[in-house]
Amino acid sequence: MLNAVNAVMDAHFLTPAGANPQPVGLDTARRLEPQARYLVSGKYRLFPFDKSAKPYFDDAVARLGVALSDYSFANNVIWLYQASGFYQIIEGCFCLFGLSGNGLTMLLPPLGEAYRQKRALKICIRIMDQYNPSPYQARLDFVYKDFLQILDKDTDGVTPLINGEPWHVEVTNPDYIYRTSDLIELRGNAFKTKRNEINQFRRAYPNHQLVPFSRDHHEAARSLVNTWTENRIRALPEGSLEDFLYNLELERKAINRTIALYEELGLEGLSLFIDGVLEGFTFGERLTSDVANVLIEKTNFHIQGAAQYLFREFTKVFSQSTYINVGDDLGFENLRRVKMSYRPAMFGEKVILHRRVPTEAC
C-alpha cells in the first residue's frame, strides 16, 4: 500500500500543528508532504515517521506538557525499528501510528488540545479499523492517564467509551521519576550503598575519564553493547525465557539505533573511559523545561560501581531540571529493583486502551 497515488483526503484532514491550526485543502496538503511514500488506509494517508515529523511532534508535545519518556521524539524514533512508524496531523493533533505484525496501532493518543483530541481519536479509530482485518487489533499504547478524562464513560462511570463502544484499560509499566537533587546528592541512609559503590569505583579506577559522547565513540559503544548483551544472556533471570530474549533484542537494537542517530537527534551524552577503553556511555535529553529524560545507559557488566558513578555524574548535566525521568523497567525484575533502589519521587502512570474481546471471539 505504499506509494499509492489515488488517496482522497478530507479537506479538514491535514492541518498545521501550530497554536491556531487551520484546515488546508488538498493542494496545500500535497505541498506539505514530507516524502512521496505514504501508507494508505481507506481514503486516508499516513506519512513515514522520520526527522521531517520532528517539528510537528515537538510542538504538539510541548503544548500538551506530558513528561513521560514515551512522549519524546528521540525515544519513538529509536524504538520504531520493530514497527514502521507513520503519522498524520488530524484535527490539529499529531497522531502517531505503528505498523507491525500486530496490525496498525497507535503508539500514543492524539497529541493536541483536549477538545481536538476527542475528534481526532474518532478518525484514528476509523483509520485502524479500515486497515486491520480485525477490529480487535486497534489499540492505543503509552496513554498518559489524564487522557482518560476527556473520554466519555459507560454507565459504570469508569469504563471509557470511544465512538460509543466500551474499551478496556490495561495498566502498563510506569516511568520512574526522581528529584534531580536526590540523584546528585545521594544523601542519607537510603543511598549509603550507592555512595559506597561510587567511592569504591573511584578508588579502584583513579585514571578513569569522563568526556562528552562523540562520533569517535560510536564503534566502541556498539562493541560494548554486544558485550553487555552477551553478559545479560549468561545471567538469565527467572521468568519467561522467550519474553526475556525478545525484550533484550529489542533493547539492543534500540541502543544501536540511538548510537547511529545520536548527533542527528541532538542528544546529550557522556562516555566513561578506563585506561583508554570505553567502559560505559549514557544518553539523555530534556523532555520539558523542568524534566530531563535518560534514554540509555550501559556499562561494563564486570566493573563494580561504574553504572552508579556514570548515572550520578550524568544527572549533574541536568542539574537545572527539577526531575529526571528514566523510563520504565521493560518488565525486567532486575531493572525494577535497580530503579526502585534510587527512591523515585513519583511514577509516570500510563495505560493501554483496546477493545474488549467478546467471549465468543476468544
N, C-alpha and C positions, 0 to 999 in steps of 0.2 A: 504493500500500500504506500510505499514511499515514492516520491517523485510524481505523485498524482497531480494532474493539472486541471481537473474538471470539478474541483470542490466549489460549492456555492456557499458563500458566507452571509450570515445575517449582518445588516448594516451596523447593529449595535455590538457585534461580537468583539472586534478588535478595538480596544480603547487604550489611550496612553495611561501609564501608571502614575501620573502626576497628582498633585493635590486636588485638582478640579478636572478629572478626566471627562472628555467629551467624545461622543460617538464619532466614528470615522467611517467613510464609505469604502467600498471595495477597492477603488483606485488607490486611495491612501494606504489601505491595508497591504496592497502589493508592494508599495514603496517601503513599508515598514518591515517586510520580510527579511530576517537576518540571513537566510540561506534559501536556496532553491528546494532543498529537501524538506519534506514535512510529512507527518503521519495523518492519514485521513480516517475519520470516524463519522460515518453518515455524511452530513453536509458541513462538518467542522474539520478544521485542520490544526494540527499541533506542531510547533516548531521544535527542533532539537535544542535541548538544554545545554548550552555552551557559553563561552565568555560573552557572546553578544547579549545574553539574557541578564547579565550581572547588574546593569544599571536599573532595570525594571525590578528585579528581585530585591536588590538592596533598598530601593526606595520604598517598596511595599512593606518590607520587614521593619524598616525604620519607623514608618508610620504606625505599624502595629505594636511595636515595642515588646515583643516576646523575647525573653532572654534564655531560650533553650538552645542547646547545641545544634539541634536539627534545623534551626532557623538561620543557618549560616550558609552562604553561597558555597564557600570552600568545602564545608562538610558534605553538602549534597553532591558536589562535583566528584569528590574523591571516592564516595561510596557507590556512585552510579555505574561503575563498570559492570555490576551484576545485573543491571536493568537499564535499558535505554531510557534516558530522560527526555521528556517533551514538555513544553509549556505553551500557555496561551494567556492573553490578557482578556478576561471575561468579566463584563460588567464592572470594569475598573479594578478588578482583583487579579493578582498574579496567581495562576493555577499551575501547579507542578504535578506532572504525571510520570509514572514509571511503567515501562513495558517489559515484562519478564515472562517466564514460563507460567506464572500465576495469572496472566492476563494484564489488562490495562487497569492500573490502580492510581490513586492519588497519594503522593508521598507526603503531602502536607494539606491542610484545609486551604480553601481560597484565602489569599492574603490581601486584606483591604479593610475598609470601614465596615462596621457590623451590618449596616443596612444593605451594603452591597454584597457582603459575603453570602447572605442567605439566598439572594437571587442568583449569584454565580454558582452556588452549590447545586441548584436545581439543574443548571445546564451541564455541570461537570458530571452529575449522575447520569444524565442522558448520554453524554459522550462515552462514558464507560459501558453503559448498557448496550449502546449501538455497536461497540467494538467487540465486547466479550460474548462468547457463546452462552454463558450462564449469567443471570443477574446476581448470583451469589459470589461472583468474582470481584464485584465492585467493593472497594474499601477505601478508607482514609487512614493513613498511618501517621504517627507522631503528631496527634492532635493536641494542642495545648488545652488544658482543662476548661478554661473560661470560654472557649469556643462553644461548649455545650449550652451556654446560657442564651445564645442567640437562636437556638433551635426550638421549634415547637415541641411540646411534651404530650405524651399519651395520657390517658385518663388517670394513670397512677401518679402523674406529676413528676415522674423521673425519666422514664424511657423516652429518648429523643425520637421525634418524627421527622423524616425527610421525605418531602413530596407525599405526605400523608401516611407513609409506611413506618412502622416501628423498626429502629435499628439497634443493634446490640453494642454496648460499650464494654470494651475489654481493656482493663488496666495493664499497662506495659511498664518496662523498666524505667524508673525515673532518672533524671540527671542529678548528679551530686554537685551541690553549690556551696562554696566555702567563703568565709570572710578572708579577704586577701591578707589583712594584718595577722590573722591567726596562722596562716601558712608561712608568712615571713618570719614571725617572731617565735613560733613554736614554744610558747610559754606554758608552764605548769606541768603537773604530773602526767596529764593526758598525753603530752608529747615528749615525755622523757626518753622513750625508746627511739623516737625519731632523731632527737638531738644526739643521742649516743651513737647511732648508726652514722650520722653525718660526721661526727668527730673522729670515729674510727676510720672512715674513708679518708679524711684529710691527713691523718697520721700515717696511714698505710701508703698513700699516694701523694706525697708533698709536691711532686713535679707535675701534677695534672694541670691542664689548661682548659679554660672555658672561653670559647670565642663564638661570635655570631655565625650561624649556619650560612654556607655559601655554596655556589655551584661546584666549587672544587671538592666538596664533601659528598657529592651525590653517589659516586661509585662505592665509597667506603660505607656510606649509610645503607645502601642496598645489600652489601655484603653482611653488615651487622644484622639486618632484618632476617636474612636467610639463616644465620647462626642462631638468632633468637627463636625462630620458628622451629628449628631442629631441637633446641633445648626444651621448648614447650611440649613438643611431642614426646620427648623422653620422660617428662614429668606429667603424665596423663592424670587428670583429676577424676573424681568419682562422677558417675552420671553417664549420660548417653555419649558413647564414643563418636557416633555419627554426627551428632549435633556439635560436639567439641571440634572435630576436624573441619566441619563445614564452616563454623564461625571463625576458626583460626585462619583458614584460607581466605575468607572474606577480609579479615583484618590485614593479612599480609599484602594482599593486592591493593587495599586502600592506602596502606602506608607507602608502598612503592609509587602509587599514583600521586600521592602528596609530595614525595621527593621530586618527581618529574615536573610537577606544576608549582613548586614552591615559589619561585620568583614571579611567575605569572599571576598567582593568587595574592601576592603581596603579603605573605605571612611573615611572622617574626619567629626566629628560632635560635637555639643555642646548640653548639657541638661540644662534647666533652672528650678531650684527648688525654691519653696517658702514654708517656714515652712515645709520642708521635702517632699513636694508633687511636682511631676513632672508637670510643667505647660507649658512647651514648649521644643521643640527639633528641630534641623536642621542638615542636611547632605549636604556635598559637596565634590568636588574633583577638580583636575587640568585637564583642557581639553588640554592645550598646555603649553609651558614654560611661556607664557605671559597671559594666560586667564584661570580663575577659573570658576567653574560651580556649582551653588547652585541647588541641586536636590530637596530637600524637606525642608519646614519649616512649623511647626504647633505649635500654642499656644492656651491657654485657651481663648475662644471667649470673655469672660467677663472681662478679666484683661487688662485694658486700658494701652497702651504703651508697653505691653510685646512683641508684634510682632516687633515693631520698635527697641526696645532695643536689642532683640536677633539678629535681622538681622544686625544691626550696629556692634555688637560685633563679629559676625561670619565673617564679611568682614575683620576684623583685622587678622584673621587666614591666609588670602590670601593676606596680605599686599605686598608681593613680586611680585604679579601679577599686571600688568597694568590695566587689565579689569576683570570684573566679569559678567558672563552670568547667567541670572536667568530663562532662558527658555521662552516659550510663555505663553499666557494667557488662553489657552484651550478654547477660545471663550467665557469666562465669562466676562461680562461687568465690574463687581466689581473688578475683578482681573486686568483687563486692566487699570482701573482708579488708582489702587494702584501702579502698575508698572510704569505708566506714571508719577506719583507724585514724583518718585525718579529721574526724568530727565535723561532718557537714553542718552548716548553719541552716540549711533548708534543702528540700528536694524539689526539683523541677518536674512536676507531675505531668504525665501525658497519657493519652489513651488511643485506642484503635477503634474505629467505627466500621461496622459491617452489618449487612442484613442478617436477620435471624433466619436460619435454615430450617424449614419445616421438617417435622419428623419423617414424613413420607419421602423427603428428598435425601435423607441420610443414607 
